[in-house]
Amino acid sequence: MEALAPEPPGGGGLLVRIRSDDASALDQLLERYWAQVYRYALRRTGSADAAADLAQEVFCRVWERRAAWRPEGSVRGLLFRLA
């Protein structure tokens, strides 16, 4: 299992940047968290296809609802609540 670096509040500004329509911040969020969200979804669903769909839906929701996200708290927590 990979060791994770401590996450700065607000994901190091990723949510702030996403709220400002910065698509590159979403790319960074995907790079950092896709595998973790996918593995979580795989454990919950037992299906690789369903896990991939669920993970994709999580990141789509982040982008679609970007104006509503607050930069406080853990980005990882937000993603796992959505999953």
Sequence and secondary structure as in RCSB ss.txt:
>XXXX:A:sequence
MEALAPEPPGGGGLLVRIRSDDASALDQLLERYWAQVYRYALRRTGSADAAADLAQEVFCRVWERRAAWRPEGSV
RGLLFRLA
>XXXX:A:secstr
        GGGTTHHHHHHTT HHHHHHHHHHHHHHHHHHHHHHHS HHHHHHHHHHHHHHHHHTGGG  SSS H
HHHHHHH 
